Amino acid sequence: MERSEQRRIVEALVLASPEPVTAARLASVVPDATASLARELVAELNRDYAEHGRAFEIAEVAGGYQLRTRVDLASYVRELQPRRAVRLSRASLETLAVIAYKQPVTRAEIEHVRGVDAGAVLRSLLERDLVRIAGHREIPGRPMLYATTRRFLEVFGLASLEDLPTLRDLAELAAAAEAGAVDESAREEASPEASDAEDLEAPGAELDPADELDDELDLAGTDADDGDDEPLGEPH
Protein backbone atom coordinates (compact mmCIF):
# COMPACT_ATOMS: atom_id res chain seq x y z
CA MET A 1 0.00 0.00 0.00
CA GLU A 2 1.23 3.50 -0.82
CA ARG A 3 2.43 5.67 2.05
CA SER A 4 -0.05 8.42 1.20
CA GLU A 5 -2.93 5.99 1.62
CA GLN A 6 -1.51 4.73 4.92
CA ARG A 7 -1.32 8.33 6.09
CA ARG A 8 -4.99 8.91 5.18
CA ILE A 9 -6.00 5.82 7.15
CA VAL A 10 -4.04 6.97 10.21
CA GLU A 11 -5.74 10.35 9.98
CA ALA A 12 -9.16 8.71 9.79
CA LEU A 13 -8.44 6.45 12.76
CA VAL A 14 -7.23 9.28 14.99
CA LEU A 15 -10.20 11.40 13.98
CA ALA A 16 -12.71 8.60 14.67
CA SER A 17 -11.26 7.40 17.96
CA PRO A 18 -13.12 8.70 21.06
CA GLU A 19 -9.93 8.42 23.13
CA PRO A 20 -6.18 8.61 22.45
CA VAL A 21 -5.13 5.76 20.17
CA THR A 22 -1.68 4.22 20.53
CA ALA A 23 0.85 3.74 17.74
CA ALA A 24 0.60 -0.02 18.22
CA ARG A 25 -3.16 0.11 17.77
CA LEU A 26 -2.80 2.19 14.61
CA ALA A 27 -0.27 -0.31 13.27
CA SER A 28 -2.68 -3.18 13.90
CA VAL A 29 -5.25 -1.57 11.59
CA VAL A 30 -3.17 0.14 8.89
CA PRO A 31 -2.02 -2.38 6.26
CA ASP A 32 1.73 -3.12 6.21
CA ALA A 33 2.38 -0.70 9.09
CA THR A 34 4.47 -0.92 12.23
CA ALA A 35 4.27 1.19 15.38
CA SER A 36 7.38 3.06 14.24
CA LEU A 37 5.83 3.78 10.84
CA ALA A 38 2.60 4.92 12.51
CA ARG A 39 4.54 7.49 14.51
CA GLU A 40 6.25 8.70 11.33
CA LEU A 41 2.89 9.05 9.58
CA VAL A 42 1.52 11.10 12.50
CA ALA A 43 4.56 13.39 12.29
CA GLU A 44 4.00 13.82 8.53
CA LEU A 45 0.35 14.71 9.11
CA ASN A 46 1.31 17.32 11.70
CA ARG A 47 3.84 18.86 9.33
CA ASP A 48 1.17 19.05 6.66
CA TYR A 49 -1.29 20.67 9.09
CA ALA A 50 1.33 23.26 10.12
CA GLU A 51 2.29 24.07 6.52
CA HIS A 52 -1.33 24.71 5.61
CA GLY A 53 -2.14 26.62 8.80
CA ARG A 54 -4.80 24.15 9.93
CA ALA A 55 -6.66 24.78 13.18
CA PHE A 56 -5.86 21.37 14.62
CA GLU A 57 -3.00 18.96 15.24
CA ILE A 58 -2.47 15.40 16.42
CA ALA A 59 -1.28 15.60 20.03
CA GLU A 60 0.42 12.83 21.96
CA VAL A 61 -1.51 12.43 25.21
CA ALA A 62 -2.12 9.59 27.67
CA GLY A 63 0.18 7.27 25.74
CA GLY A 64 -1.62 7.71 22.43
CA TYR A 65 -2.62 10.19 19.73
CA GLN A 66 -5.63 12.48 19.71
CA LEU A 67 -6.81 15.16 17.28
CA ARG A 68 -7.06 18.50 19.09
CA THR A 69 -7.60 22.13 18.20
CA ARG A 70 -4.45 24.21 18.45
CA VAL A 71 -3.67 25.86 21.78
CA ASP A 72 -3.78 29.40 20.34
CA LEU A 73 -7.45 28.85 19.47
CA ALA A 74 -8.49 27.55 22.90
CA SER A 75 -10.19 30.80 23.94
CA TYR A 76 -12.49 30.66 20.90
CA VAL A 77 -13.35 27.00 21.51
CA ARG A 78 -14.27 27.80 25.12
CA GLU A 79 -16.68 30.46 23.87
CA LEU A 80 -18.48 27.80 21.87
CA GLN A 81 -18.52 25.23 24.66
CA PRO A 82 -18.15 27.20 27.90
CA ARG A 83 -19.44 24.45 30.19
CA ARG A 84 -17.09 21.65 29.16
CA ALA A 85 -14.31 22.61 31.56
CA VAL A 86 -13.53 20.15 34.33
CA ARG A 87 -14.04 21.98 37.63
CA LEU A 88 -12.05 20.99 40.69
CA SER A 89 -11.95 22.59 44.11
CA ARG A 90 -8.67 23.53 45.79
CA ALA A 91 -9.00 20.45 48.01
CA SER A 92 -9.44 18.24 44.93
CA LEU A 93 -6.45 19.80 43.20
CA GLU A 94 -4.26 19.35 46.27
CA THR A 95 -5.34 15.72 46.64
CA LEU A 96 -4.79 15.06 42.93
CA ALA A 97 -1.30 16.58 43.16
CA VAL A 98 -0.37 14.33 46.10
CA ILE A 99 -1.56 11.27 44.19
CA ALA A 100 0.16 12.29 40.94
CA TYR A 101 3.57 12.78 42.57
CA LYS A 102 3.50 10.01 45.20
CA GLN A 103 1.47 7.27 43.46
CA PRO A 104 0.57 4.64 44.31
CA VAL A 105 -0.48 6.14 47.62
CA THR A 106 -2.93 5.22 50.39
CA ARG A 107 -5.68 7.43 51.77
CA ALA A 108 -3.80 7.65 55.09
CA GLU A 109 -0.70 8.92 53.29
CA ILE A 110 -2.76 11.53 51.44
CA GLU A 111 -4.37 12.69 54.67
CA HIS A 112 -0.96 12.84 56.37
CA VAL A 113 0.26 15.27 53.68
CA ARG A 114 -2.91 17.40 53.55
CA GLY A 115 -3.80 17.24 57.24
CA VAL A 116 -7.54 16.71 56.63
CA ASP A 117 -9.91 13.86 55.81
CA ALA A 118 -9.76 12.96 52.11
CA GLY A 119 -12.64 10.50 51.79
CA ALA A 120 -15.15 12.73 50.02
CA VAL A 121 -12.55 14.24 47.71
CA LEU A 122 -11.27 10.81 46.73
CA ARG A 123 -14.81 9.68 45.88
CA SER A 124 -15.22 12.76 43.70
CA LEU A 125 -11.95 12.13 41.86
CA LEU A 126 -12.85 8.47 41.35
CA GLU A 127 -16.24 9.40 39.89
CA ARG A 128 -14.58 11.88 37.54
CA ASP A 129 -12.20 9.10 36.38
CA LEU A 130 -9.14 11.17 37.31
CA VAL A 131 -8.07 8.66 39.97
CA ARG A 132 -8.26 4.87 40.07
CA ILE A 133 -7.79 2.15 42.67
CA ALA A 134 -4.42 0.58 41.93
CA GLY A 135 -4.54 -2.39 44.29
CA HIS A 136 -3.77 -2.81 47.99
CA ARG A 137 -0.68 -2.19 50.09
CA GLU A 138 0.49 -5.44 51.68
CA ILE A 139 0.43 -4.22 55.27
CA PRO A 140 -2.06 -4.92 58.06
CA GLY A 141 -5.50 -3.86 56.91
CA ARG A 142 -4.42 -3.94 53.24
CA PRO A 143 -5.41 -0.31 52.54
CA MET A 144 -6.32 0.61 48.98
CA LEU A 145 -3.77 2.33 46.77
CA TYR A 146 -4.70 5.26 44.56
CA ALA A 147 -3.10 6.33 41.28
CA THR A 148 -3.96 8.63 38.40
CA THR A 149 -5.73 7.46 35.24
CA ARG A 150 -5.28 7.93 31.51
CA ARG A 151 -8.10 10.44 31.78
CA PHE A 152 -5.88 12.50 34.11
CA LEU A 153 -3.15 12.59 31.45
CA GLU A 154 -5.72 13.49 28.80
CA VAL A 155 -7.22 16.37 30.79
CA PHE A 156 -3.82 17.86 31.60
CA GLY A 157 -2.43 17.28 28.12
CA LEU A 158 0.39 14.98 29.25
CA ALA A 159 1.85 12.18 27.14
CA SER A 160 2.98 10.35 30.29
CA LEU A 161 3.67 10.93 33.97
CA GLU A 162 7.27 11.76 33.06
CA ASP A 163 5.93 15.02 31.60
CA LEU A 164 4.76 16.26 35.00
CA PRO A 165 6.68 19.38 36.04
CA THR A 166 9.35 18.74 38.66
CA LEU A 167 8.87 20.03 42.19
CA ARG A 168 11.61 22.57 41.47
CA ASP A 169 9.68 23.83 38.44
CA LEU A 170 6.55 24.15 40.55
CA ALA A 171 8.42 26.12 43.20
CA GLU A 172 9.75 28.52 40.58
CA LEU A 173 6.27 28.97 39.08
CA ALA A 174 4.79 29.63 42.52
CA ALA A 175 7.49 32.21 43.26
CA ALA A 176 6.90 33.94 39.92
CA ALA A 177 3.13 33.97 40.49
CA GLU A 178 3.58 35.42 43.97
CA ALA A 179 5.88 38.13 42.64
CA GLY A 180 3.35 38.98 39.93
CA ALA A 181 0.58 39.23 42.50
CA VAL A 182 2.66 41.63 44.58
CA ASP A 183 3.38 43.81 41.52
CA GLU A 184 -0.32 43.89 40.58
CA SER A 185 -1.31 44.82 44.13
CA ALA A 186 1.18 47.68 44.15
CA ARG A 187 -0.15 48.96 40.82
CA GLU A 188 -3.75 48.94 42.05
CA GLU A 189 -2.81 50.79 45.24
CA ALA A 190 -1.01 53.44 43.21
CA SER A 191 -3.99 53.99 40.90
CA PRO A 192 -7.22 52.56 42.33
CA GLU A 193 -9.40 54.66 40.01
CA ALA A 194 -7.78 53.20 36.91
CA SER A 195 -8.18 49.69 38.24
CA ASP A 196 -11.88 50.23 38.97
CA ALA A 197 -12.40 51.69 35.51
CA GLU A 198 -10.87 48.64 33.88
CA ASP A 199 -13.27 46.39 35.77
CA LEU A 200 -16.29 48.47 34.82
CA GLU A 201 -15.39 48.99 31.20
CA ALA A 202 -14.39 45.42 30.38
CA PRO A 203 -16.66 44.45 27.44
CA GLY A 204 -18.72 41.32 27.78
CA ALA A 205 -17.76 40.76 31.41
CA GLU A 206 -19.25 37.59 32.86
CA LEU A 207 -19.37 35.86 36.21
CA ASP A 208 -16.34 33.77 37.11
CA PRO A 209 -16.91 30.25 35.74
CA ALA A 210 -15.78 28.95 39.14
CA ASP A 211 -19.08 30.26 40.56
CA GLU A 212 -21.09 27.87 38.38
CA LEU A 213 -22.35 24.83 40.23
CA ASP A 214 -23.38 22.74 37.26
CA ASP A 215 -20.53 20.27 37.64
CA GLU A 216 -20.28 19.94 41.42
CA LEU A 217 -20.95 16.70 43.24
CA ASP A 218 -23.28 16.85 46.24
CA LEU A 219 -21.21 14.74 48.63
CA ALA A 220 -21.64 14.72 52.37
CA GLY A 221 -18.54 15.16 54.49
CA THR A 222 -16.59 17.23 51.96
CA ASP A 223 -13.32 18.69 53.24
CA ALA A 224 -13.67 21.86 55.26
CA ASP A 225 -11.41 23.65 52.78
CA ASP A 226 -13.35 22.38 49.75
CA GLY A 227 -14.36 25.70 48.19
CA ASP A 228 -15.49 26.81 44.75
CA ASP A 229 -14.34 24.61 41.93
CA GLU A 230 -11.48 25.89 39.80
CA PRO A 231 -11.83 25.29 36.03
CA LEU A 232 -9.30 23.11 34.29
CA GLY A 233 -9.05 23.09 30.52
CA GLU A 234 -10.64 20.18 28.81
CA PRO A 235 -8.67 18.63 25.94
CA HIS A 236 -8.67 21.00 22.98
WONOR-V663847 format. One record per helix or strand. SS is the DSSP state (h for helix, s for strand). FROM is the first residue (numbers start at 0). TO is the last residue. If there is no record, write none. Layout:
ss:SS from:FROM to:TO
ss:SS from:FROM to:TO
//
This chain:
ss:h from:2 to:15
ss:s from:20 to:20
ss:h from:22 to:28
ss:h from:34 to:50
ss:s from:55 to:60
ss:s from:63 to:68
ss:h from:70 to:79
ss:s from:85 to:87
ss:h from:89 to:101
ss:s from:104 to:105
ss:h from:106 to:113
ss:h from:118 to:126
ss:s from:130 to:135
ss:s from:143 to:147
ss:h from:149 to:155
ss:h from:160 to:162
ss:h from:166 to:189
ss:h from:191 to:200
ss:h from:208 to:210
ss:s from:229 to:231
//
